[in-house]
Amino acid sequence: MDCTLGAGGHAWGLLDGSGPDGCLLGLDLDPQALALARQKLAPFGERAILVQASYQTLQHQLEKLGWSAVDGILIDLGVSSMQLDTAERGFSFLADAPLDMRFDPAGPTSAEDLVNELPEAELADILFRYGEERRARQVARAIVRARPLHTTGQLAQVVAGATISGRGGERGPRIHPATRTFQALRIAVNGELDALEATLPQALQALAVGGRLAVIAFHSLEDRIVKQFMRREAQDCLCPPRQPVCTCGHKASLREISHRPIEPQAAEIEQNRRARSARLRVAEKIGG
């Protein structure tokens, strides 16, 4: 399974490497991505099964196909380069565009809705929790004062004014001052962290013994969820360390392939700068 199909690059590699009989189920919420992936993967014919759906429905999608287990599951988290580079989707502040940020354009809530409708305290909480923005309260206050905001450029300008003005003697941010705000809003709009937490147990259940789960994360919040899940499922007991006798009955079901995440090498970063923050974690399902 490729749970985040995108334009089909990873899926191509999986299908090519599992030929001639390997089949792949690809999921994505984005209809534009699915259209591109269908073109790219057309040479593989019926071996590629592509569905517009959230990876939260992983188990349901397998049941619909009658698949009892799979040999591998890939989840490449976050926003794709294709989505970032399509200005009208509103994921990036590099071009002025509508504040959207929905993976599924038919989704119920856009970033514009959150920016203009949330109470200041709730907006600040989103910026702090999902963007790890230290000046979340100042940014939220500035956004509320500047309402209504309708474009990425307007929002980026407001955030920059709120953060840079409060930096004191600092030399300036290493990243654009609106980066964390845009990340937080995107995560909130698409429910990304909740979706990940709901999907990982399904992925474990869906794997055949010996099958592998590979997850690529691009920021610490996602990576922490993946790391904690894999570490927990790689242990035989989850009882407190000082408890003399195990009462939880938990048995390890995963083996971590690498205790530390796999990071891109310099050559890959030079080719694709957006890969610089990628962290790949892989675990293999083991028998009970």
C-alpha contacts under 8 A as a table, 3 or more apart, distances in Angstrom:
res1	aa1	res2	aa2	distance
1	M	24	L	5.50
1	M	25	L	4.83
1	M	26	G	5.83
1	M	27	L	7.90
1	M	70	V	7.26
1	M	72	G	6.21
1	M	73	I	4.69
1	M	74	L	6.21
2	D	5	L	5.57
2	D	10	H	7.55
2	D	11	A	6.32
2	D	24	L	7.19
2	D	25	L	6.30
2	D	26	G	4.72
2	D	27	L	6.36
2	D	73	I	6.04
2	D	74	L	4.95
2	D	75	I	6.39
3	C	25	L	7.91
3	C	26	G	5.80
3	C	27	L	4.84
3	C	28	D	6.69
3	C	54	S	7.83
3	C	55	Y	5.40
3	C	58	L	7.74
3	C	73	I	7.14
3	C	74	L	6.01
3	C	75	I	5.20
3	C	76	D	7.49
4	T	26	G	7.07
4	T	27	L	5.73
4	T	28	D	5.32
4	T	55	Y	7.32
4	T	74	L	7.55
4	T	75	I	5.69
4	T	76	D	5.73
4	T	77	L	7.22
5	L	8	G	5.42
5	L	9	G	7.87
5	L	10	H	7.40
5	L	11	A	6.75
5	L	26	G	5.41
5	L	27	L	5.56
5	L	28	D	5.41
5	L	33	A	7.51
5	L	34	L	7.41
5	L	37	A	7.37
6	G	9	G	7.49
6	G	28	D	6.60
6	G	30	D	7.72
6	G	33	A	5.02
6	G	34	L	6.80
6	G	37	A	6.84
6	G	80	S	6.94
7	A	33	A	5.07
7	A	34	L	6.71
7	A	35	A	7.99
7	A	36	L	5.32
7	A	37	A	4.52
7	A	40	K	7.53
7	A	82	M	7.83
8	G	11	A	4.98
8	G	12	W	5.96
8	G	36	L	7.45
8	G	37	A	4.59
8	G	38	R	7.89
8	G	40	K	6.55
8	G	41	L	6.89
9	G	12	W	5.26
9	G	13	G	6.69
10	H	13	G	5.21
10	H	14	L	6.30
11	A	14	L	5.02
11	A	15	L	6.05
11	A	24	L	7.48
11	A	26	G	7.37
11	A	41	L	7.84
12	W	15	L	5.25
12	W	16	D	5.93
12	W	40	K	7.78
12	W	41	L	6.45
13	G	16	D	5.10
13	G	17	G	5.94
14	L	17	G	5.18
14	L	18	S	6.07
14	L	24	L	7.71
15	L	18	S	5.16
15	L	19	G	6.12
15	L	22	G	6.45
15	L	23	C	6.88
15	L	24	L	6.72
15	L	44	F	7.43
15	L	47	R	7.67
15	L	48	A	7.69
16	D	19	G	5.54
16	D	20	P	7.97
18	S	21	D	6.76
18	S	22	G	4.76
18	S	23	C	7.71
19	G	22	G	5.31
21	D	47	R	7.42
22	G	47	R	6.69
23	C	46	E	7.90
23	C	47	R	4.44
23	C	48	A	6.01
23	C	49	I	7.68
24	L	47	R	6.17
24	L	48	A	5.11
24	L	49	I	6.10
25	L	48	A	6.23
25	L	49	I	4.80
25	L	50	L	5.89
25	L	51	V	7.60
26	G	48	A	7.33
26	G	49	I	6.13
26	G	50	L	4.71
26	G	51	V	6.22
27	L	50	L	6.07
27	L	51	V	5.10
27	L	52	Q	5.79
27	L	53	A	5.59
27	L	54	S	6.61
27	L	55	Y	6.46
28	D	31	P	7.57
28	D	33	A	7.37
28	D	34	L	6.73
28	D	51	V	6.71
28	D	52	Q	5.12
28	D	53	A	5.43
28	D	54	S	6.09
28	D	55	Y	7.40
29	L	52	Q	5.16
29	L	53	A	5.06
29	L	54	S	5.60
29	L	103	F	5.98
29	L	104	D	5.11
30	D	33	A	5.34
30	D	34	L	6.42
30	D	52	Q	7.01
30	D	103	F	5.47
30	D	104	D	5.03
30	D	105	P	7.24
31	P	34	L	5.00
31	P	35	A	6.24
31	P	52	Q	6.76
31	P	104	D	7.27
32	Q	35	A	5.23
32	Q	36	L	6.53
33	A	36	L	5.25
33	A	37	A	6.11
34	L	37	A	4.96
34	L	38	R	6.03
34	L	50	L	7.29
34	L	51	V	7.80
34	L	52	Q	7.13
35	A	38	R	5.27
35	A	39	Q	6.61
36	L	39	Q	5.31
36	L	40	K	6.28
37	A	40	K	4.98
37	A	41	L	5.88
38	R	41	L	5.31
38	R	42	A	5.77
38	R	50	L	7.44
39	Q	42	A	5.31
40	K	43	P	7.51
41	L	44	F	5.69
41	L	45	G	7.39
41	L	48	A	6.86
42	A	45	G	5.42
42	A	48	A	7.91
44	F	47	R	5.62
44	F	48	A	6.20
45	G	48	A	6.20
46	E	49	I	6.61
53	A	57	T	6.98
54	S	57	T	5.77
54	S	58	L	7.56
55	Y	58	L	5.06
55	Y	195	A	7.62
55	Y	199	T	6.59
56	Q	59	Q	7.99
56	Q	195	A	5.76
56	Q	196	L	7.46
56	Q	198	A	6.31
56	Q	199	T	5.09
57	T	60	H	5.23
57	T	61	Q	6.10
57	T	199	T	7.79
58	L	61	Q	5.28
58	L	62	L	6.43
58	L	199	T	7.09
58	L	202	Q	6.72
58	L	203	A	7.23
59	Q	62	L	5.21
59	Q	63	E	6.27
59	Q	202	Q	6.07
59	Q	203	A	7.68
59	Q	206	A	6.86
60	H	63	E	5.09
60	H	64	K	6.25
61	Q	64	K	5.15
61	Q	65	L	6.56
62	L	65	L	5.20
62	L	66	G	6.15
62	L	67	W	5.20
62	L	68	S	7.12
62	L	69	A	7.92
63	E	66	G	4.88
63	E	67	W	6.03
63	E	68	S	7.26
64	K	67	W	7.78
67	W	70	V	7.36
68	S	206	A	7.19
69	A	206	A	5.02
69	A	207	L	5.33
69	A	208	A	5.20
70	V	73	I	7.43
70	V	206	A	6.22
70	V	207	L	5.08
70	V	208	A	5.61
70	V	211	G	6.97
71	D	207	L	5.97
71	D	208	A	5.67
71	D	209	V	7.99
71	D	210	G	7.25
71	D	211	G	4.26
71	D	212	R	6.48
72	G	207	L	6.70
72	G	211	G	5.22
72	G	212	R	4.80
72	G	213	L	5.85
72	G	214	A	7.78
73	I	203	A	7.03
73	I	207	L	7.58
73	I	212	R	6.43
73	I	213	L	4.90
73	I	214	A	6.21
74	L	213	L	6.13
74	L	214	A	4.87
74	L	215	V	5.86
75	I	214	A	6.38
75	I	215	V	4.78
75	I	216	I	6.31
76	D	215	V	5.86
76	D	216	I	4.72
76	D	217	A	6.64
77	L	215	V	7.37
77	L	216	I	5.93
77	L	217	A	5.38
77	L	218	F	7.04
77	L	222	E	7.85
78	G	192	E	7.80
78	G	217	A	7.25
78	G	218	F	6.91
79	V	83	Q	6.45
79	V	84	L	6.95
79	V	91	F	7.99
80	S	83	Q	5.20
80	S	84	L	6.30
81	S	84	L	5.00
81	S	85	D	6.00
82	M	85	D	5.18
82	M	86	T	6.27
83	Q	86	T	5.22
83	Q	87	A	7.85
83	Q	89	R	6.68
83	Q	91	F	6.92
84	L	87	A	6.82
84	L	89	R	7.62
84	L	90	G	7.85
84	L	91	F	5.51
84	L	92	S	5.66
85	D	92	S	7.67
86	T	89	R	5.82
86	T	90	G	7.81
87	A	90	G	5.78
87	A	91	F	7.24
87	A	92	S	6.80
87	A	95	A	6.10
87	A	96	D	7.45
87	A	97	A	6.01
88	E	97	A	5.30
88	E	98	P	6.19
89	R	97	A	7.47
89	R	98	P	7.17
89	R	99	L	7.66
89	R	100	D	5.84
89	R	101	M	5.90
89	R	102	R	7.43
90	G	93	F	7.51
90	G	97	A	5.62
90	G	98	P	5.49
90	G	99	L	4.95
90	G	100	D	4.86
90	G	101	M	5.16
90	G	151	T	7.77
90	G	152	T	6.29
91	F	99	L	7.67
91	F	100	D	7.07
91	F	101	M	4.94
91	F	152	T	7.98
91	F	182	F	7.28
91	F	186	R	7.34
92	S	95	A	6.77
92	S	152	T	7.06
92	S	182	F	7.57
93	F	96	D	6.51
93	F	152	T	5.26
93	F	153	G	5.87
93	F	156	A	6.24
93	F	178	A	7.77
94	L	153	G	7.77
95	A	152	T	7.33
95	A	153	G	6.80
96	D	151	T	6.10
96	D	152	T	5.31
96	D	153	G	4.58
96	D	154	Q	7.74
97	A	151	T	5.15
97	A	152	T	5.43
97	A	153	G	6.96
98	P	112	E	7.89
98	P	150	H	6.00
98	P	151	T	4.42
98	P	152	T	6.14
99	L	110	S	7.07
99	L	111	A	5.49
99	L	112	E	5.00
99	L	150	H	5.84
99	L	151	T	4.91
99	L	152	T	5.36
100	D	110	S	4.86
100	D	111	A	5.09
100	D	112	E	6.18
101	M	110	S	6.28
101	M	111	A	5.94
101	M	185	L	7.88
101	M	186	R	5.62
101	M	189	V	6.97
102	R	105	P	5.49
102	R	106	A	7.93
102	R	107	G	6.46
102	R	109	T	7.57
102	R	110	S	6.04
102	R	111	A	7.68
102	R	186	R	7.32
102	R	189	V	6.41
102	R	190	N	6.24
103	F	107	G	7.77
103	F	190	N	6.74
104	D	107	G	5.31
107	G	110	S	7.55
109	T	113	D	6.21
109	T	114	L	7.57
109	T	189	V	6.20
110	S	113	D	5.23
110	S	114	L	6.75
110	S	189	V	6.01
111	A	114	L	5.16
111	A	115	V	6.08
111	A	185	L	6.09
111	A	186	R	7.01
111	A	189	V	6.13
112	E	115	V	5.15
112	E	116	N	6.07
112	E	149	L	7.08
112	E	150	H	6.13
112	E	151	T	7.91
113	D	116	N	5.47
113	D	117	E	5.71
113	D	118	L	7.78
114	L	117	E	5.38
114	L	118	L	5.38
114	L	123	L	7.55
114	L	185	L	7.71
114	L	189	V	7.84
115	V	118	L	6.37
115	V	123	L	7.41
115	V	143	I	7.19
115	V	144	V	7.81
115	V	147	R	7.99
115	V	149	L	7.18
116	N	144	V	7.30
116	N	147	R	6.13
116	N	148	P	5.83
116	N	149	L	6.66
118	L	122	E	6.22
118	L	123	L	5.90
119	P	122	E	5.44
119	P	123	L	6.26
120	E	123	L	5.13
120	E	124	A	6.14
120	E	140	A	5.75
120	E	141	R	6.33
120	E	144	V	6.47
121	A	124	A	5.12
121	A	125	D	6.22
121	A	137	R	7.61
121	A	140	A	7.58
122	E	125	D	5.01
122	E	126	I	6.35
123	L	126	I	5.21
123	L	127	L	6.36
123	L	140	A	5.88
124	A	127	L	5.12
124	A	128	F	6.15
124	A	136	A	4.96
124	A	137	R	5.16
124	A	139	V	7.35
124	A	140	A	5.11
125	D	128	F	5.15
125	D	129	R	5.91
125	D	136	A	7.28
126	I	129	R	5.25
126	I	130	Y	5.66
126	I	131	G	7.25
126	I	184	A	6.21
126	I	185	L	7.22
126	I	188	A	7.09
127	L	130	Y	5.69
127	L	131	G	4.97
127	L	132	E	6.52
127	L	133	E	5.75
127	L	136	A	5.45
127	L	140	A	7.85
127	L	180	R	7.34
127	L	181	T	5.78
127	L	184	A	5.32
127	L	185	L	7.23
128	F	131	G	5.53
128	F	132	E	4.59
128	F	133	E	4.86
128	F	134	R	6.59
128	F	135	R	7.88
128	F	136	A	5.42
128	F	184	A	7.88
129	R	132	E	5.59
129	R	133	E	7.83
129	R	184	A	7.57
130	Y	183	Q	7.12
130	Y	184	A	4.46
130	Y	185	L	7.75
130	Y	187	I	6.68
130	Y	188	A	7.46
130	Y	221	L	7.44
131	G	180	R	4.55
131	G	181	T	5.81
131	G	182	F	7.74
131	G	183	Q	5.68
131	G	184	A	4.27
131	G	185	L	7.95
132	E	180	R	6.81
132	E	184	A	7.98
133	E	136	A	5.23
133	E	180	R	5.95
133	E	181	T	7.05
135	R	138	Q	5.39
135	R	139	V	6.16
135	R	163	T	6.74
136	A	139	V	5.15
136	A	140	A	5.98
137	R	140	A	5.15
137	R	141	R	6.04
138	Q	141	R	5.13
138	Q	142	A	6.18
138	Q	162	A	6.21
138	Q	163	T	7.44
139	V	142	A	5.11
139	V	143	I	6.15
139	V	158	V	7.84
139	V	159	V	5.76
139	V	162	A	5.51
139	V	163	T	6.83
140	A	143	I	5.07
140	A	144	V	6.18
141	R	144	V	5.24
141	R	145	R	6.25
142	A	145	R	5.15
142	A	146	A	6.19
142	A	158	V	6.56
142	A	159	V	7.26
142	A	162	A	6.23
143	I	146	A	5.14
143	I	147	R	6.24
143	I	149	L	7.96
143	I	155	L	7.45
143	I	158	V	6.47
143	I	159	V	7.33
144	V	147	R	5.36
146	A	149	L	6.91
146	A	158	V	7.36
149	L	154	Q	6.21
149	L	155	L	6.40
150	H	154	Q	7.01
150	H	155	L	7.80
151	T	154	Q	5.32
151	T	155	L	6.46
152	T	155	L	5.19
152	T	156	A	6.04
153	G	156	A	5.13
153	G	157	Q	6.12
154	Q	157	Q	5.27
154	Q	158	V	6.35
155	L	158	V	5.19
155	L	159	V	6.18
156	A	159	V	5.17
156	A	160	A	6.00
156	A	177	P	7.90
156	A	178	A	5.37
157	Q	160	A	5.17
157	Q	161	G	6.19
158	V	161	G	5.20
158	V	162	A	6.29
159	V	162	A	5.10
159	V	163	T	6.13
159	V	177	P	6.76
159	V	178	A	5.62
159	V	181	T	7.66
160	A	163	T	5.31
160	A	164	I	5.73
160	A	177	P	5.31
160	A	178	A	6.09
161	G	164	I	5.63
161	G	165	S	5.89
162	A	165	S	5.73
162	A	166	G	6.71
163	T	166	G	5.39
163	T	167	R	6.51
163	T	177	P	6.53
164	I	167	R	5.28
164	I	172	G	7.49
164	I	177	P	7.31
165	S	168	G	7.29
167	R	170	E	5.64
167	R	172	G	7.52
173	P	176	H	6.57
173	P	177	P	6.50
175	I	179	T	6.79
176	H	179	T	5.46
177	P	180	R	7.20
178	A	181	T	5.30
178	A	182	F	6.17
179	T	182	F	5.33
179	T	183	Q	6.21
180	R	183	Q	5.02
180	R	184	A	6.09
181	T	184	A	5.14
181	T	185	L	6.21
182	F	185	L	5.24
182	F	186	R	6.12
183	Q	186	R	5.24
183	Q	187	I	6.22
184	A	187	I	5.25
184	A	188	A	6.18
185	L	188	A	5.06
185	L	189	V	5.96
186	R	189	V	5.14
186	R	190	N	6.24
187	I	190	N	5.44
187	I	191	G	5.66
187	I	192	E	5.12
187	I	193	L	7.04
188	A	191	G	5.07
188	A	192	E	6.93
191	G	194	D	5.63
191	G	195	A	6.09
192	E	195	A	5.09
192	E	196	L	6.19
193	L	196	L	5.07
193	L	197	E	6.27
193	L	221	L	7.90
193	L	222	E	6.71
194	D	197	E	5.21
194	D	198	A	6.19
195	A	198	A	5.14
195	A	199	T	6.08
196	L	199	T	5.08
196	L	200	L	6.23
196	L	222	E	7.87
196	L	225	I	7.91
197	E	200	L	5.80
197	E	201	P	7.62
197	E	225	I	7.09
198	A	201	P	6.64
198	A	202	Q	7.28
199	T	202	Q	5.16
199	T	203	A	6.16
200	L	203	A	5.02
200	L	204	L	6.33
200	L	226	V	7.88
200	L	229	F	7.56
201	P	204	L	5.12
201	P	205	Q	6.30
202	Q	205	Q	5.11
202	Q	206	A	6.11
203	A	206	A	5.06
203	A	207	L	6.30
203	A	213	L	7.36
204	L	207	L	5.48
204	L	213	L	7.60
204	L	285	K	7.26
207	L	210	G	7.92
207	L	211	G	5.46
207	L	212	R	7.11
207	L	213	L	7.79
207	L	285	K	6.78
208	A	211	G	5.13
208	A	285	K	7.00
209	V	284	E	7.82
209	V	285	K	5.13
209	V	286	I	5.35
209	V	287	G	5.84
210	G	284	E	5.83
210	G	285	K	5.21
210	G	286	I	6.00
211	G	284	E	5.65
211	G	285	K	5.59
212	R	282	V	6.78
212	R	283	A	5.62
212	R	284	E	4.34
212	R	285	K	6.24
213	L	282	V	5.61
213	L	283	A	5.39
213	L	284	E	6.36
213	L	285	K	7.93
214	A	280	L	6.86
214	A	281	R	5.77
214	A	282	V	4.43
214	A	283	A	6.71
215	V	226	V	7.43
215	V	280	L	5.67
215	V	281	R	5.45
215	V	282	V	6.54
216	I	223	D	7.99
216	I	278	A	6.35
216	I	279	R	5.46
216	I	280	L	4.40
216	I	281	R	6.56
217	A	220	S	7.79
217	A	222	E	5.78
217	A	223	D	5.38
217	A	278	A	5.71
217	A	279	R	5.22
217	A	280	L	6.51
218	F	222	E	7.19
218	F	223	D	7.28
218	F	277	S	5.34
218	F	278	A	4.67
218	F	279	R	6.23
219	H	222	E	5.89
219	H	223	D	6.29
219	H	277	S	6.94
219	H	278	A	7.63
220	S	223	D	4.99
220	S	224	R	5.80
221	L	224	R	5.31
221	L	225	I	6.57
222	E	225	I	5.34
222	E	226	V	6.44
223	D	226	V	5.15
223	D	227	K	5.98
223	D	279	R	7.22
224	R	227	K	5.08
224	R	228	Q	6.01
225	I	228	Q	5.34
225	I	229	F	6.15
226	V	229	F	5.19
226	V	230	M	6.17
226	V	281	R	7.66
227	K	230	M	5.29
227	K	231	R	6.02
227	K	281	R	7.53
228	Q	231	R	5.16
228	Q	232	R	5.96
229	F	232	R	5.21
229	F	233	E	6.17
230	M	233	E	5.23
230	M	234	A	6.07
230	M	254	L	6.89
230	M	255	R	7.96
230	M	256	E	6.87
230	M	283	A	6.94
231	R	234	A	5.13
231	R	235	Q	6.73
231	R	256	E	7.52
232	R	235	Q	5.60
232	R	238	L	7.38
233	E	236	D	7.86
233	E	251	K	7.72
233	E	252	A	5.35
233	E	253	S	5.63
233	E	254	L	5.56
234	A	252	A	4.70
234	A	253	S	5.99
234	A	254	L	4.71
234	A	255	R	5.44
234	A	256	E	6.89
235	Q	238	L	6.96
235	Q	250	H	7.71
235	Q	251	K	6.61
235	Q	252	A	4.73
235	Q	253	S	7.88
236	D	249	G	7.94
236	D	250	H	5.58
236	D	251	K	4.22
236	D	252	A	4.58
237	C	246	C	6.62
237	C	248	C	6.66
237	C	249	G	6.77
237	C	250	H	5.23
237	C	251	K	6.46
237	C	252	A	7.77
238	L	248	C	6.51
238	L	250	H	6.57
239	C	243	Q	6.59
239	C	246	C	6.12
239	C	247	T	6.96
239	C	248	C	6.16
240	P	243	Q	5.47
243	Q	246	C	7.05
246	C	249	G	6.76
251	K	288	G	7.03
252	A	255	R	7.84
252	A	286	I	7.67
252	A	288	G	7.37
253	S	285	K	5.69
253	S	286	I	5.20
253	S	287	G	6.56
253	S	288	G	6.55
254	L	283	A	6.04
254	L	284	E	5.39
254	L	285	K	4.47
254	L	286	I	5.44
255	R	283	A	5.38
255	R	284	E	5.11
255	R	285	K	6.36
255	R	286	I	6.65
256	E	259	H	6.11
256	E	282	V	6.28
256	E	283	A	4.31
256	E	284	E	6.43
257	I	281	R	7.87
257	I	282	V	5.59
257	I	283	A	5.21
257	I	284	E	6.79
258	S	261	P	6.63
258	S	262	I	7.60
258	S	281	R	7.16
258	S	282	V	6.82
258	S	283	A	7.75
260	R	281	R	7.53
261	P	279	R	5.50
261	P	280	L	5.28
261	P	281	R	5.05
262	I	279	R	5.73
262	I	280	L	4.91
262	I	281	R	6.43
263	E	276	R	7.95
263	E	277	S	7.83
263	E	278	A	6.25
263	E	279	R	5.25
263	E	280	L	6.53
264	P	268	E	6.04
264	P	269	I	6.51
264	P	275	A	6.71
264	P	276	R	6.41
264	P	278	A	6.81
264	P	279	R	7.73
265	Q	268	E	5.46
265	Q	269	I	6.42
266	A	269	I	5.11
266	A	270	E	6.12
267	A	270	E	5.10
267	A	271	Q	6.43
268	E	271	Q	5.11
268	E	272	N	6.01
268	E	273	R	7.85
268	E	275	A	7.29
269	I	272	N	4.92
269	I	273	R	4.79
269	I	274	R	7.22
269	I	275	A	5.70
269	I	276	R	5.44
270	E	273	R	5.93
272	N	275	A	5.67
272	N	276	R	7.75
273	R	276	R	5.70
274	R	277	S	7.07
275	A	278	A	5.30
